Amino acid sequence: MADPDAREPIEGKLAFAVKRGKLLMTHIDTVHAELREVQGEAAE
């Protein structure tokens, strides 16, 4: 029997971190895009 709290499978490269006691997950592509944005703003 399937777990009713289970999430849908996620494809791609993922990054995990614990922040304030909570597990965070994001796609690597999202992290890279956010870093490029921050670096671009810092360069201005």
C-alpha positions as CSV (number, residue, x, y, z in Angstrom):
1,M,0.0,0.0,0.0
2,A,1.3,3.4,-0.9
3,D,2.2,6.0,1.7
4,P,-0.5,8.8,1.5
5,D,2.2,11.3,2.6
6,A,4.6,10.3,-0.2
7,R,5.6,12.9,-2.7
8,E,5.8,12.4,-6.5
9,P,9.2,11.3,-7.8
10,I,11.5,14.2,-8.7
11,E,13.9,13.9,-11.6
12,G,17.2,15.8,-12.0
13,K,20.0,16.8,-9.7
14,L,18.9,17.9,-6.2
15,A,20.6,19.7,-3.3
16,F,19.6,19.2,0.3
17,A,20.2,21.3,3.4
18,V,19.0,21.7,6.9
19,K,17.9,25.2,7.9
20,R,16.3,26.0,11.3
21,G,15.7,22.3,11.9
22,K,13.9,21.7,8.6
23,L,15.1,19.7,5.6
24,L,15.2,21.8,2.4
25,M,15.4,20.5,-1.1
26,T,16.0,22.3,-4.4
27,H,17.1,21.5,-7.9
28,I,20.7,22.2,-8.6
29,D,19.7,24.3,-11.7
30,T,17.6,26.6,-9.4
31,V,20.6,27.1,-7.0
32,H,22.9,28.0,-9.9
33,A,20.4,30.5,-11.4
34,E,20.0,32.2,-8.0
35,L,23.8,32.4,-7.5
36,R,24.2,34.0,-10.9
37,E,21.5,36.5,-10.0
38,V,23.2,37.4,-6.7
39,Q,26.6,37.7,-8.4
40,G,25.2,39.9,-11.1
41,E,23.6,42.2,-8.6
42,A,26.9,42.4,-6.6
43,A,28.8,43.3,-9.7
44,E,26.6,46.3,-10.4
